[in-house]
């Protein structure tokens, strides 16, 4: 089998690289690389499948990233995308729930385009992809949190604190309330995700 190349778009490649090297140990046909999704270090037509897993929402220019995927894919190759519809993030259990402000702050800090998932079919079509299929998925944390949405609340609390919108005492109280709800079986957290698969024309497909 030919080498399989995985390109990881990350701001902290030093952290990710050792992990993927460990995961790929013992697989001689698997090669890990780090790179920029908007300028892939791969030749044209060299890839069978390009995967963007929760990547495009963090990229400044998703159109360029998809153009790069089109460039490196062989004719008949596929692109697979999985990303959050970050407009749907909710941890609120009532109107004006203060934890929702934490979730919103986290999304604002971490996500470049919270609407991207809703534009995936149009973006793929504009990039020249065909046979576009889109599906929806839900992630639910209730009645106790498994970690992801608690972490999101924590990151949002950090962002609010760093921006001067809350003080240390309020930040501590928000974190404590999120943990209390989880421990008491009163936590609710939800986000919708979108997956898309599309194909580059050619090779009789």
Helices and strands as residue ranges (DSSP letters): E 4-8, H 13-23, E 30-34, E 47-53, G 56-58, H 62-72, E 73-90, H 98-110, G 116-119, H 120-126, E 130-141, H 148-162, H 168-184, E 189-199
